[in-house]
Amino acid sequence: MSVREDVEDLVHRRSGLTEVEIAEEILGPGARQQRVNPSCRGLSEEGRIERRGQGGRGDPFRYYPIREEL
């Protein structure tokens, strides 16, 4: 699996994670968030996952699966 696929799979299994948490879950403890930023942002821009928050320490971006409308 690619990092991008891993990010999407993880967000669907464990919603509400930050980029730091996603990086550490996929790449191991101490992994830098910069390694997953492009995947997180790209998936969000494509409407595959949802990004919430303002970014930064006080309100980091958190990622959630897209909820399908019934």
mmJSON file of the N, C-alpha and C atoms, coordinates in Angstrom:
{"data_MODEL":{"atom_site":{
"group_PDB":["ATOM","ATOM","ATOM","ATOM","ATOM","ATOM","ATOM","ATOM","ATOM","ATOM","ATOM","ATOM","ATOM","ATOM","ATOM","ATOM","ATOM","ATOM","ATOM","ATOM","ATOM","ATOM","ATOM","ATOM","ATOM","ATOM","ATOM","ATOM","ATOM","ATOM","ATOM","ATOM","ATOM","ATOM","ATOM","ATOM","ATOM","ATOM","ATOM","ATOM","ATOM","ATOM","ATOM","ATOM","ATOM","ATOM","ATOM","ATOM","ATOM","ATOM","ATOM","ATOM","ATOM","ATOM","ATOM","ATOM","ATOM","ATOM","ATOM","ATOM","ATOM","ATOM","ATOM","ATOM","ATOM","ATOM","ATOM","ATOM","ATOM","ATOM","ATOM","ATOM","ATOM","ATOM","ATOM","ATOM","ATOM","ATOM","ATOM","ATOM","ATOM","ATOM","ATOM","ATOM","ATOM","ATOM","ATOM","ATOM","ATOM","ATOM","ATOM","ATOM","ATOM","ATOM","ATOM","ATOM","ATOM","ATOM","ATOM","ATOM","ATOM","ATOM","ATOM","ATOM","ATOM","ATOM","ATOM","ATOM","ATOM","ATOM","ATOM","ATOM","ATOM","ATOM","ATOM","ATOM","ATOM","ATOM","ATOM","ATOM","ATOM","ATOM","ATOM","ATOM","ATOM","ATOM","ATOM","ATOM","ATOM","ATOM","ATOM","ATOM","ATOM","ATOM","ATOM","ATOM","ATOM","ATOM","ATOM","ATOM","ATOM","ATOM","ATOM","ATOM","ATOM","ATOM","ATOM","ATOM","ATOM","ATOM","ATOM","ATOM","ATOM","ATOM","ATOM","ATOM","ATOM","ATOM","ATOM","ATOM","ATOM","ATOM","ATOM","ATOM","ATOM","ATOM","ATOM","ATOM","ATOM","ATOM","ATOM","ATOM","ATOM","ATOM","ATOM","ATOM","ATOM","ATOM","ATOM","ATOM","ATOM","ATOM","ATOM","ATOM","ATOM","ATOM","ATOM","ATOM","ATOM","ATOM","ATOM","ATOM","ATOM","ATOM","ATOM","ATOM","ATOM","ATOM","ATOM","ATOM","ATOM","ATOM","ATOM","ATOM","ATOM","ATOM","ATOM","ATOM","ATOM","ATOM"],
"id":[1,2,3,4,5,6,7,8,9,10,11,12,13,14,15,16,17,18,19,20,21,22,23,24,25,26,27,28,29,30,31,32,33,34,35,36,37,38,39,40,41,42,43,44,45,46,47,48,49,50,51,52,53,54,55,56,57,58,59,60,61,62,63,64,65,66,67,68,69,70,71,72,73,74,75,76,77,78,79,80,81,82,83,84,85,86,87,88,89,90,91,92,93,94,95,96,97,98,99,100,101,102,103,104,105,106,107,108,109,110,111,112,113,114,115,116,117,118,119,120,121,122,123,124,125,126,127,128,129,130,131,132,133,134,135,136,137,138,139,140,141,142,143,144,145,146,147,148,149,150,151,152,153,154,155,156,157,158,159,160,161,162,163,164,165,166,167,168,169,170,171,172,173,174,175,176,177,178,179,180,181,182,183,184,185,186,187,188,189,190,191,192,193,194,195,196,197,198,199,200,201,202,203,204,205,206,207,208,209,210],
"type_symbol":["N","C","C","N","C","C","N","C","C","N","C","C","N","C","C","N","C","C","N","C","C","N","C","C","N","C","C","N","C","C","N","C","C","N","C","C","N","C","C","N","C","C","N","C","C","N","C","C","N","C","C","N","C","C","N","C","C","N","C","C","N","C","C","N","C","C","N","C","C","N","C","C","N","C","C","N","C","C","N","C","C","N","C","C","N","C","C","N","C","C","N","C","C","N","C","C","N","C","C","N","C","C","N","C","C","N","C","C","N","C","C","N","C","C","N","C","C","N","C","C","N","C","C","N","C","C","N","C","C","N","C","C","N","C","C","N","C","C","N","C","C","N","C","C","N","C","C","N","C","C","N","C","C","N","C","C","N","C","C","N","C","C","N","C","C","N","C","C","N","C","C","N","C","C","N","C","C","N","C","C","N","C","C","N","C","C","N","C","C","N","C","C","N","C","C","N","C","C","N","C","C","N","C","C","N","C","C","N","C","C"],
"label_atom_id":["N","CA","C","N","CA","C","N","CA","C","N","CA","C","N","CA","C","N","CA","C","N","CA","C","N","CA","C","N","CA","C","N","CA","C","N","CA","C","N","CA","C","N","CA","C","N","CA","C","N","CA","C","N","CA","C","N","CA","C","N","CA","C","N","CA","C","N","CA","C","N","CA","C","N","CA","C","N","CA","C","N","CA","C","N","CA","C","N","CA","C","N","CA","C","N","CA","C","N","CA","C","N","CA","C","N","CA","C","N","CA","C","N","CA","C","N","CA","C","N","CA","C","N","CA","C","N","CA","C","N","CA","C","N","CA","C","N","CA","C","N","CA","C","N","CA","C","N","CA","C","N","CA","C","N","CA","C","N","CA","C","N","CA","C","N","CA","C","N","CA","C","N","CA","C","N","CA","C","N","CA","C","N","CA","C","N","CA","C","N","CA","C","N","CA","C","N","CA","C","N","CA","C","N","CA","C","N","CA","C","N","CA","C","N","CA","C","N","CA","C","N","CA","C","N","CA","C","N","CA","C","N","CA","C","N","CA","C","N","CA","C","N","CA","C"],
"label_alt_id":[null,null,null,null,null,null,null,null,null,null,null,null,null,null,null,null,null,null,null,null,null,null,null,null,null,null,null,null,null,null,null,null,null,null,null,null,null,null,null,null,null,null,null,null,null,null,null,null,null,null,null,null,null,null,null,null,null,null,null,null,null,null,null,null,null,null,null,null,null,null,null,null,null,null,null,null,null,null,null,null,null,null,null,null,null,null,null,null,null,null,null,null,null,null,null,null,null,null,null,null,null,null,null,null,null,null,null,null,null,null,null,null,null,null,null,null,null,null,null,null,null,null,null,null,null,null,null,null,null,null,null,null,null,null,null,null,null,null,null,null,null,null,null,null,null,null,null,null,null,null,null,null,null,null,null,null,null,null,null,null,null,null,null,null,null,null,null,null,null,null,null,null,null,null,null,null,null,null,null,null,null,null,null,null,null,null,null,null,null,null,null,null,null,null,null,null,null,null,null,null,null,null,null,null,null,null,null,null,null,null],
"label_comp_id":["MET","MET","MET","SER","SER","SER","VAL","VAL","VAL","ARG","ARG","ARG","GLU","GLU","GLU","ASP","ASP","ASP","VAL","VAL","VAL","GLU","GLU","GLU","ASP","ASP","ASP","LEU","LEU","LEU","VAL","VAL","VAL","HIS","HIS","HIS","ARG","ARG","ARG","ARG","ARG","ARG","SER","SER","SER","GLY","GLY","GLY","LEU","LEU","LEU","THR","THR","THR","GLU","GLU","GLU","VAL","VAL","VAL","GLU","GLU","GLU","ILE","ILE","ILE","ALA","ALA","ALA","GLU","GLU","GLU","GLU","GLU","GLU","ILE","ILE","ILE","LEU","LEU","LEU","GLY","GLY","GLY","PRO","PRO","PRO","GLY","GLY","GLY","ALA","ALA","ALA","ARG","ARG","ARG","GLN","GLN","GLN","GLN","GLN","GLN","ARG","ARG","ARG","VAL","VAL","VAL","ASN","ASN","ASN","PRO","PRO","PRO","SER","SER","SER","CYS","CYS","CYS","ARG","ARG","ARG","GLY","GLY","GLY","LEU","LEU","LEU","SER","SER","SER","GLU","GLU","GLU","GLU","GLU","GLU","GLY","GLY","GLY","ARG","ARG","ARG","ILE","ILE","ILE","GLU","GLU","GLU","ARG","ARG","ARG","ARG","ARG","ARG","GLY","GLY","GLY","GLN","GLN","GLN","GLY","GLY","GLY","GLY","GLY","GLY","ARG","ARG","ARG","GLY","GLY","GLY","ASP","ASP","ASP","PRO","PRO","PRO","PHE","PHE","PHE","ARG","ARG","ARG","TYR","TYR","TYR","TYR","TYR","TYR","PRO","PRO","PRO","ILE","ILE","ILE","ARG","ARG","ARG","GLU","GLU","GLU","GLU","GLU","GLU","LEU","LEU","LEU"],
"label_asym_id":["A","A","A","A","A","A","A","A","A","A","A","A","A","A","A","A","A","A","A","A","A","A","A","A","A","A","A","A","A","A","A","A","A","A","A","A","A","A","A","A","A","A","A","A","A","A","A","A","A","A","A","A","A","A","A","A","A","A","A","A","A","A","A","A","A","A","A","A","A","A","A","A","A","A","A","A","A","A","A","A","A","A","A","A","A","A","A","A","A","A","A","A","A","A","A","A","A","A","A","A","A","A","A","A","A","A","A","A","A","A","A","A","A","A","A","A","A","A","A","A","A","A","A","A","A","A","A","A","A","A","A","A","A","A","A","A","A","A","A","A","A","A","A","A","A","A","A","A","A","A","A","A","A","A","A","A","A","A","A","A","A","A","A","A","A","A","A","A","A","A","A","A","A","A","A","A","A","A","A","A","A","A","A","A","A","A","A","A","A","A","A","A","A","A","A","A","A","A","A","A","A","A","A","A","A","A","A","A","A","A"],
"label_entity_id":["1","1","1","1","1","1","1","1","1","1","1","1","1","1","1","1","1","1","1","1","1","1","1","1","1","1","1","1","1","1","1","1","1","1","1","1","1","1","1","1","1","1","1","1","1","1","1","1","1","1","1","1","1","1","1","1","1","1","1","1","1","1","1","1","1","1","1","1","1","1","1","1","1","1","1","1","1","1","1","1","1","1","1","1","1","1","1","1","1","1","1","1","1","1","1","1","1","1","1","1","1","1","1","1","1","1","1","1","1","1","1","1","1","1","1","1","1","1","1","1","1","1","1","1","1","1","1","1","1","1","1","1","1","1","1","1","1","1","1","1","1","1","1","1","1","1","1","1","1","1","1","1","1","1","1","1","1","1","1","1","1","1","1","1","1","1","1","1","1","1","1","1","1","1","1","1","1","1","1","1","1","1","1","1","1","1","1","1","1","1","1","1","1","1","1","1","1","1","1","1","1","1","1","1","1","1","1","1","1","1"],
"label_seq_id":[1,1,1,2,2,2,3,3,3,4,4,4,5,5,5,6,6,6,7,7,7,8,8,8,9,9,9,10,10,10,11,11,11,12,12,12,13,13,13,14,14,14,15,15,15,16,16,16,17,17,17,18,18,18,19,19,19,20,20,20,21,21,21,22,22,22,23,23,23,24,24,24,25,25,25,26,26,26,27,27,27,28,28,28,29,29,29,30,30,30,31,31,31,32,32,32,33,33,33,34,34,34,35,35,35,36,36,36,37,37,37,38,38,38,39,39,39,40,40,40,41,41,41,42,42,42,43,43,43,44,44,44,45,45,45,46,46,46,47,47,47,48,48,48,49,49,49,50,50,50,51,51,51,52,52,52,53,53,53,54,54,54,55,55,55,56,56,56,57,57,57,58,58,58,59,59,59,60,60,60,61,61,61,62,62,62,63,63,63,64,64,64,65,65,65,66,66,66,67,67,67,68,68,68,69,69,69,70,70,70],
"pdbx_PDB_ins_code":[null,null,null,null,null,null,null,null,null,null,null,null,null,null,null,null,null,null,null,null,null,null,null,null,null,null,null,null,null,null,null,null,null,null,null,null,null,null,null,null,null,null,null,null,null,null,null,null,null,null,null,null,null,null,null,null,null,null,null,null,null,null,null,null,null,null,null,null,null,null,null,null,null,null,null,null,null,null,null,null,null,null,null,null,null,null,null,null,null,null,null,null,null,null,null,null,null,null,null,null,null,null,null,null,null,null,null,null,null,null,null,null,null,null,null,null,null,null,null,null,null,null,null,null,null,null,null,null,null,null,null,null,null,null,null,null,null,null,null,null,null,null,null,null,null,null,null,null,null,null,null,null,null,null,null,null,null,null,null,null,null,null,null,null,null,null,null,null,null,null,null,null,null,null,null,null,null,null,null,null,null,null,null,null,null,null,null,null,null,null,null,null,null,null,null,null,null,null,null,null,null,null,null,null,null,null,null,null,null,null],
"Cartn_x":[0.838,0.0,0.877,0.38,1.081,0.707,1.452,1.14,-0.266,-0.594,-1.922,-3.027,-2.86,-3.844,-3.899,-2.729,-2.673,-3.407,-3.231,-3.904,-5.41,-5.894,-7.339,-7.906,-7.229,-7.682,-7.713,-6.652,-6.573,-7.677,-7.912,-8.95,-10.331,-10.564,-11.854,-11.965,-10.857,-10.881,-10.869,-10.165,-9.999,-10.134,-11.319,-11.559,-11.114,-10.841,-10.489,-9.012,-8.166,-6.731,-6.109,-5.045,-4.272,-3.231,-2.572,-1.519,-0.366,-0.029,1.037,0.646,-0.576,-1.045,-1.091,-1.516,-1.554,-0.141,0.794,2.188,2.765,2.556,3.115,2.461,1.177,0.474,0.962,1.164,1.549,3.056,3.848,5.29,6.104,5.463,6.157,6.372,6.703,6.91,7.959,7.662,8.597,8.544,7.665,7.561,7.086,7.577,7.223,5.948,5.108,3.832,4.007,5.125,5.358,5.323,5.544,5.529,4.116,3.104,1.717,0.893,1.407,0.661,0.118,0.942,0.407,-0.737,-0.631,-1.69,-2.963,-2.844,-4.013,-4.713,-3.951,-4.536,-5.134,-4.423,-4.931,-6.238,-6.288,-7.509,-8.664,-8.356,-9.377,-9.882,-8.982,-9.362,-10.183,-9.939,-10.681,-12.021,-12.283,-13.534,-13.563,-12.404,-12.342,-12.324,-11.792,-11.835,-12.143,-12.55,-12.892,-11.847,-11.426,-10.466,-11.202,-11.046,-11.658,-10.573,-10.826,-9.881,-9.236,-8.529,-7.864,-6.404,-5.852,-4.425,-3.683,-2.53,-1.754,-1.953,-1.22,-1.211,-2.543,-3.215,-4.452,-5.636,-5.633,-6.74,-6.184,-5.473,-4.843,-5.882,-5.484,-6.362,-6.6,-7.848,-8.222,-8.975,-8.813,-9.365,-10.426,-11.49,-12.669,-13.107,-13.742,-14.307,-15.475,-15.716,-16.853,-18.109,-19.1,-20.378,-21.248,-21.74,-22.596,-24.004,-24.615,-25.994,-26.935,-27.963,-28.968,-30.125],
"Cartn_y":[-1.194,0.0,1.25,2.287,3.569,4.321,5.357,6.188,6.758,7.186,7.751,6.74,5.515,4.462,4.152,4.139,3.888,4.982,6.235,7.355,7.199,6.946,6.823,5.651,4.53,3.364,3.666,4.286,4.601,5.567,6.602,7.585,6.926,5.953,5.248,4.314,3.85,2.971,3.752,4.892,5.684,7.161,7.668,9.052,10.029,11.26,12.333,12.451,11.729,11.787,13.044,13.532,14.65,14.095,14.989,14.562,13.897,14.404,13.795,12.373,12.197,10.869,9.911,10.406,9.585,9.158,10.1,9.791,8.737,8.891,7.936,6.564,6.537,5.255,4.506,5.233,4.6,4.35,5.339,5.291,4.975,4.957,4.607,5.799,5.509,6.573,7.586,8.849,9.916,10.336,9.718,10.085,11.525,12.202,13.605,13.732,14.665,14.856,15.286,15.885,16.329,15.17,13.952,12.776,12.38,12.819,12.469,13.685,14.895,16.11,16.091,15.795,15.829,14.828,13.672,12.672,13.123,13.64,14.114,15.233,16.2,17.344,16.948,16.106,15.657,14.892,13.966,13.192,14.098,15.119,16.077,16.899,17.392,18.197,17.387,16.087,15.212,14.771,15.122,14.739,13.299,12.699,11.307,11.203,12.242,12.366,13.831,14.092,15.459,15.998,17.241,17.902,18.964,18.913,19.9,20.542,21.749,22.471,23.608,24.452,25.619,25.357,24.282,24.022,24.712,24.247,24.839,24.113,24.54,23.843,23.865,24.99,25.11,24.364,24.213,23.568,22.854,21.73,21.048,20.479,20.315,19.647,18.226,17.793,16.414,15.877,14.587,13.978,12.941,12.965,12.123,11.507,10.329,9.775,10.638,10.651,11.368,10.567,11.243,10.59,10.636,9.505,9.457,9.877,10.684,11.127,9.994,9.8,8.761,9.336],
"Cartn_z":[0.0,0.0,0.0,-0.624,-0.605,0.68,0.982,2.149,2.003,0.819,0.549,0.865,0.415,0.693,2.185,2.815,4.261,5.038,4.617,5.284,5.168,3.971,3.773,4.585,4.575,5.334,6.833,7.346,8.769,9.192,8.404,8.746,8.792,7.932,7.957,9.156,9.664,10.844,12.146,12.171,13.4,13.059,13.067,12.673,13.756,13.317,14.238,14.554,13.822,14.082,13.475,14.116,13.563,12.599,11.86,10.937,11.685,12.865,13.668,14.058,14.517,14.922,13.73,12.582,11.374,10.995,10.997,10.643,11.576,12.866,13.822,13.701,13.4,13.25,12.008,10.926,9.661,9.576,10.0,9.78,11.027,12.179,13.413,14.325,15.587,16.58,16.118,16.359,16.003,14.544,13.746,12.327,12.206,11.204,11.0,10.178,10.571,9.897,8.446,8.108,6.736,5.739,6.224,5.339,4.938,5.702,5.364,4.936,5.126,4.773,3.351,2.335,0.965,0.755,1.352,1.214,1.907,3.122,3.863,3.108,2.669,1.972,0.635,-0.099,-1.391,-1.263,-0.315,-0.1,0.322,1.113,1.546,0.366,-0.451,-1.614,-2.612,-2.688,-3.606,-3.025,-1.773,-1.144,-0.667,-0.481,-0.029,1.493,2.165,3.619,3.929,5.154,5.555,6.516,6.303,7.192,7.989,9.303,10.193,11.041,11.495,12.343,11.588,12.339,11.761,11.438,11.947,11.793,12.915,13.238,14.323,15.639,16.642,17.928,18.664,18.651,19.413,18.804,17.495,16.792,15.56,15.775,14.628,13.678,12.415,11.473,11.969,11.878,12.193,10.993,10.757,9.548,9.883,9.069,9.29,7.965,8.029,6.796,6.328,5.042,4.477,4.789,5.305,5.589,4.352,3.943,2.77,3.146,2.277,2.491,2.111,2.902,2.599,1.827],
"occupancy":[1.0,1.0,1.0,1.0,1.0,1.0,1.0,1.0,1.0,1.0,1.0,1.0,1.0,1.0,1.0,1.0,1.0,1.0,1.0,1.0,1.0,1.0,1.0,1.0,1.0,1.0,1.0,1.0,1.0,1.0,1.0,1.0,1.0,1.0,1.0,1.0,1.0,1.0,1.0,1.0,1.0,1.0,1.0,1.0,1.0,1.0,1.0,1.0,1.0,1.0,1.0,1.0,1.0,1.0,1.0,1.0,1.0,1.0,1.0,1.0,1.0,1.0,1.0,1.0,1.0,1.0,1.0,1.0,1.0,1.0,1.0,1.0,1.0,1.0,1.0,1.0,1.0,1.0,1.0,1.0,1.0,1.0,1.0,1.0,1.0,1.0,1.0,1.0,1.0,1.0,1.0,1.0,1.0,1.0,1.0,1.0,1.0,1.0,1.0,1.0,1.0,1.0,1.0,1.0,1.0,1.0,1.0,1.0,1.0,1.0,1.0,1.0,1.0,1.0,1.0,1.0,1.0,1.0,1.0,1.0,1.0,1.0,1.0,1.0,1.0,1.0,1.0,1.0,1.0,1.0,1.0,1.0,1.0,1.0,1.0,1.0,1.0,1.0,1.0,1.0,1.0,1.0,1.0,1.0,1.0,1.0,1.0,1.0,1.0,1.0,1.0,1.0,1.0,1.0,1.0,1.0,1.0,1.0,1.0,1.0,1.0,1.0,1.0,1.0,1.0,1.0,1.0,1.0,1.0,1.0,1.0,1.0,1.0,1.0,1.0,1.0,1.0,1.0,1.0,1.0,1.0,1.0,1.0,1.0,1.0,1.0,1.0,1.0,1.0,1.0,1.0,1.0,1.0,1.0,1.0,1.0,1.0,1.0,1.0,1.0,1.0,1.0,1.0,1.0,1.0,1.0,1.0,1.0,1.0,1.0],
"B_iso_or_equiv":[0.0,0.0,0.0,0.0,0.0,0.0,0.0,0.0,0.0,0.0,0.0,0.0,0.0,0.0,0.0,0.0,0.0,0.0,0.0,0.0,0.0,0.0,0.0,0.0,0.0,0.0,0.0,0.0,0.0,0.0,0.0,0.0,0.0,0.0,0.0,0.0,0.0,0.0,0.0,0.0,0.0,0.0,0.0,0.0,0.0,0.0,0.0,0.0,0.0,0.0,0.0,0.0,0.0,0.0,0.0,0.0,0.0,0.0,0.0,0.0,0.0,0.0,0.0,0.0,0.0,0.0,0.0,0.0,0.0,0.0,0.0,0.0,0.0,0.0,0.0,0.0,0.0,0.0,0.0,0.0,0.0,0.0,0.0,0.0,0.0,0.0,0.0,0.0,0.0,0.0,0.0,0.0,0.0,0.0,0.0,0.0,0.0,0.0,0.0,0.0,0.0,0.0,0.0,0.0,0.0,0.0,0.0,0.0,0.0,0.0,0.0,0.0,0.0,0.0,0.0,0.0,0.0,0.0,0.0,0.0,0.0,0.0,0.0,0.0,0.0,0.0,0.0,0.0,0.0,0.0,0.0,0.0,0.0,0.0,0.0,0.0,0.0,0.0,0.0,0.0,0.0,0.0,0.0,0.0,0.0,0.0,0.0,0.0,0.0,0.0,0.0,0.0,0.0,0.0,0.0,0.0,0.0,0.0,0.0,0.0,0.0,0.0,0.0,0.0,0.0,0.0,0.0,0.0,0.0,0.0,0.0,0.0,0.0,0.0,0.0,0.0,0.0,0.0,0.0,0.0,0.0,0.0,0.0,0.0,0.0,0.0,0.0,0.0,0.0,0.0,0.0,0.0,0.0,0.0,0.0,0.0,0.0,0.0,0.0,0.0,0.0,0.0,0.0,0.0,0.0,0.0,0.0,0.0,0.0,0.0],
"pdbx_formal_charge":[null,null,null,null,null,null,null,null,null,null,null,null,null,null,null,null,null,null,null,null,null,null,null,null,null,null,null,null,null,null,null,null,null,null,null,null,null,null,null,null,null,null,null,null,null,null,null,null,null,null,null,null,null,null,null,null,null,null,null,null,null,null,null,null,null,null,null,null,null,null,null,null,null,null,null,null,null,null,null,null,null,null,null,null,null,null,null,null,null,null,null,null,null,null,null,null,null,null,null,null,null,null,null,null,null,null,null,null,null,null,null,null,null,null,null,null,null,null,null,null,null,null,null,null,null,null,null,null,null,null,null,null,null,null,null,null,null,null,null,null,null,null,null,null,null,null,null,null,null,null,null,null,null,null,null,null,null,null,null,null,null,null,null,null,null,null,null,null,null,null,null,null,null,null,null,null,null,null,null,null,null,null,null,null,null,null,null,null,null,null,null,null,null,null,null,null,null,null,null,null,null,null,null,null,null,null,null,null,null,null],
"auth_seq_id":[1,1,1,2,2,2,3,3,3,4,4,4,5,5,5,6,6,6,7,7,7,8,8,8,9,9,9,10,10,10,11,11,11,12,12,12,13,13,13,14,14,14,15,15,15,16,16,16,17,17,17,18,18,18,19,19,19,20,20,20,21,21,21,22,22,22,23,23,23,24,24,24,25,25,25,26,26,26,27,27,27,28,28,28,29,29,29,30,30,30,31,31,31,32,32,32,33,33,33,34,34,34,35,35,35,36,36,36,37,37,37,38,38,38,39,39,39,40,40,40,41,41,41,42,42,42,43,43,43,44,44,44,45,45,45,46,46,46,47,47,47,48,48,48,49,49,49,50,50,50,51,51,51,52,52,52,53,53,53,54,54,54,55,55,55,56,56,56,57,57,57,58,58,58,59,59,59,60,60,60,61,61,61,62,62,62,63,63,63,64,64,64,65,65,65,66,66,66,67,67,67,68,68,68,69,69,69,70,70,70],
"auth_comp_id":["MET","MET","MET","SER","SER","SER","VAL","VAL","VAL","ARG","ARG","ARG","GLU","GLU","GLU","ASP","ASP","ASP","VAL","VAL","VAL","GLU","GLU","GLU","ASP","ASP","ASP","LEU","LEU","LEU","VAL","VAL","VAL","HIS","HIS","HIS","ARG","ARG","ARG","ARG","ARG","ARG","SER","SER","SER","GLY","GLY","GLY","LEU","LEU","LEU","THR","THR","THR","GLU","GLU","GLU","VAL","VAL","VAL","GLU","GLU","GLU","ILE","ILE","ILE","ALA","ALA","ALA","GLU","GLU","GLU","GLU","GLU","GLU","ILE","ILE","ILE","LEU","LEU","LEU","GLY","GLY","GLY","PRO","PRO","PRO","GLY","GLY","GLY","ALA","ALA","ALA","ARG","ARG","ARG","GLN","GLN","GLN","GLN","GLN","GLN","ARG","ARG","ARG","VAL","VAL","VAL","ASN","ASN","ASN","PRO","PRO","PRO","SER","SER","SER","CYS","CYS","CYS","ARG","ARG","ARG","GLY","GLY","GLY","LEU","LEU","LEU","SER","SER","SER","GLU","GLU","GLU","GLU","GLU","GLU","GLY","GLY","GLY","ARG","ARG","ARG","ILE","ILE","ILE","GLU","GLU","GLU","ARG","ARG","ARG","ARG","ARG","ARG","GLY","GLY","GLY","GLN","GLN","GLN","GLY","GLY","GLY","GLY","GLY","GLY","ARG","ARG","ARG","GLY","GLY","GLY","ASP","ASP","ASP","PRO","PRO","PRO","PHE","PHE","PHE","ARG","ARG","ARG","TYR","TYR","TYR","TYR","TYR","TYR","PRO","PRO","PRO","ILE","ILE","ILE","ARG","ARG","ARG","GLU","GLU","GLU","GLU","GLU","GLU","LEU","LEU","LEU"],
"auth_asym_id":["A","A","A","A","A","A","A","A","A","A","A","A","A","A","A","A","A","A","A","A","A","A","A","A","A","A","A","A","A","A","A","A","A","A","A","A","A","A","A","A","A","A","A","A","A","A","A","A","A","A","A","A","A","A","A","A","A","A","A","A","A","A","A","A","A","A","A","A","A","A","A","A","A","A","A","A","A","A","A","A","A","A","A","A","A","A","A","A","A","A","A","A","A","A","A","A","A","A","A","A","A","A","A","A","A","A","A","A","A","A","A","A","A","A","A","A","A","A","A","A","A","A","A","A","A","A","A","A","A","A","A","A","A","A","A","A","A","A","A","A","A","A","A","A","A","A","A","A","A","A","A","A","A","A","A","A","A","A","A","A","A","A","A","A","A","A","A","A","A","A","A","A","A","A","A","A","A","A","A","A","A","A","A","A","A","A","A","A","A","A","A","A","A","A","A","A","A","A","A","A","A","A","A","A","A","A","A","A","A","A"],
"auth_atom_id":["N","CA","C","N","CA","C","N","CA","C","N","CA","C","N","CA","C","N","CA","C","N","CA","C","N","CA","C","N","CA","C","N","CA","C","N","CA","C","N","CA","C","N","CA","C","N","CA","C","N","CA","C","N","CA","C","N","CA","C","N","CA","C","N","CA","C","N","CA","C","N","CA","C","N","CA","C","N","CA","C","N","CA","C","N","CA","C","N","CA","C","N","CA","C","N","CA","C","N","CA","C","N","CA","C","N","CA","C","N","CA","C","N","CA","C","N","CA","C","N","CA","C","N","CA","C","N","CA","C","N","CA","C","N","CA","C","N","CA","C","N","CA","C","N","CA","C","N","CA","C","N","CA","C","N","CA","C","N","CA","C","N","CA","C","N","CA","C","N","CA","C","N","CA","C","N","CA","C","N","CA","C","N","CA","C","N","CA","C","N","CA","C","N","CA","C","N","CA","C","N","CA","C","N","CA","C","N","CA","C","N","CA","C","N","CA","C","N","CA","C","N","CA","C","N","CA","C","N","CA","C","N","CA","C","N","CA","C","N","CA","C","N","CA","C"],
"pdbx_PDB_model_num":[1,1,1,1,1,1,1,1,1,1,1,1,1,1,1,1,1,1,1,1,1,1,1,1,1,1,1,1,1,1,1,1,1,1,1,1,1,1,1,1,1,1,1,1,1,1,1,1,1,1,1,1,1,1,1,1,1,1,1,1,1,1,1,1,1,1,1,1,1,1,1,1,1,1,1,1,1,1,1,1,1,1,1,1,1,1,1,1,1,1,1,1,1,1,1,1,1,1,1,1,1,1,1,1,1,1,1,1,1,1,1,1,1,1,1,1,1,1,1,1,1,1,1,1,1,1,1,1,1,1,1,1,1,1,1,1,1,1,1,1,1,1,1,1,1,1,1,1,1,1,1,1,1,1,1,1,1,1,1,1,1,1,1,1,1,1,1,1,1,1,1,1,1,1,1,1,1,1,1,1,1,1,1,1,1,1,1,1,1,1,1,1,1,1,1,1,1,1,1,1,1,1,1,1,1,1,1,1,1,1]
}}}
